[in-house]
Amino acid sequence: MLLSTSRPVPADDTAQLVRGAQQGDPRSFALLFDCHYAGMLAVAHRILGGGPDAEDACQDAAIAAFSRIGELRDPGAVRQWLHAIVRNNCRTMLRARRPVPVGVAGENLLPSELDDPVARIEQSAMRDWVWHGLQQLSPAAQTVALLRYFTENNSYEQIAELCGTPVGTVRSRLSEARRQLAEVLPRVRDARHDGAGTLRAERREEAATILSAVADGASVTKVAARWAEDMVFWWPDGTRTIGREPLFAVIRQDNDLGVSHKITGVLAGSGITIWENAFINPPEDPFHCPPGATWLLREKGGLVREVRLLHTPRPARPEISSAANRTSASPAMS
């Protein structure tokens, strides 16, 4: 756990602890949450009831607060600030059954702001610090942290499917990610932080090029040169294919049916890349493909060795009477 529950800290010391945490002192940060964790958990229990979701809401609040503690101007308002983050997390869980992203603090944010965690991190003065900290996590912890906090398909079940692991493993790895961040962020605060924007821009261009290759008439070998010839691709239905051609065959099939792809998000980590895309269906078959997908690319030796694909859940589909609109979707991408 990121937070512990040792003896409470006197309220008079709170302002001093906030200032210490803002200066990157990990002990001050830990003691600050020792003092306030019980109250945060009580807020979560009132909204979500008992159980792991309430604890998750508080742990995610710790990550958010840890990355934005420098923005708290009034140390005396830390209790209300922390409780507001927890309430936001809980309400987001109830509304969409997915966690509030890292970096959200305060409860008066517009929904559009809540829905774009990467944009919020990029707008923060400490964005490079946080991204640098994420890069220091172990590969397994980094993967679940990025999927949990920065992607659309981020329930425990969806992350488990993308990673090919049990849900319990996802929970334990996320807990480990929080623990590692608590140690790493203070240590790297004053270090030189290489911006992640350049790598992410390169990976975004690669994603857009690959997904549009068929329509553009590009060569598989050329556009996917960074993908190993014997790479393993795991499809949403659980089947596995070897090599790049099966993927392009499905993209070609979708393209022939009038389906196109739009990249909506890309994350670049240490040895992993995560894509998110929207499917743009033809007007005559608006439900051919699901709304979107998340791609998890695992790299080794500079080459993509494994890719896992997960679809965004489909919305409720209205009854369709026309036989033409009941065309079956392709088994792989759709």
Number of C-alpha atoms within 10 A of each C-alpha: 16 19 20 13 13 12 9 14 15 9 13 9 12 22 16 15 23 24 19 16 21 20 16 20 17 20 13 19 24 19 23 26 24 17 21 20 23 15 15 26 20 18 20 26 17 12 15 19 13 13 10 11 18 24 19 21 27 29 24 27 28 28 24 20 22 22 26 21 23 16 13 16 11 11 15 15 12 19 17 12 19 23 24 20 25 33 24 24 28 27 20 18 19 13 10 9 13 20 25 27 25 26 27 26 27 15 15 8 11 8 9 8 11 18 15 16 19 18 14 16 21 15 10 15 12 17 21 19 21 25 20 22 23 23 17 17 21 14 17 14 22 26 26 26 25 22 23 24 21 24 24 19 22 22 19 21 15 21 24 18 18 24 20 14 12 13 17 12 15 26 17 14 19 26 20 21 25 23 18 20 25 21 14 19 22 22 14 16 18 11 10 10 16 11 13 17 14 11 14 18 14 12 18 22 13 16 24 17 16 19 21 19 19 21 12 10 8 14 13 16 13 10 17 19 14 14 21 20 16 13 17 19 21 20 20 18 13 13 9 13 14 16 16 19 13 14 18 17 12 17 24 18 15 22 18 12 15 15 19 20 19 15 18 14 19 22 22 21 22 16 17 19 23 25 21 25 22 19 21 18 20 15 10 10 16 15 23 24 24 19 18 23 24 25 20 22 20 22 20 12 8 11 17 22 20 20 22 21 22 22 23 18 12 11 9 7 8 7 7 9 8 8 7 10 13 13 11 11 15 14 10 16 22 19
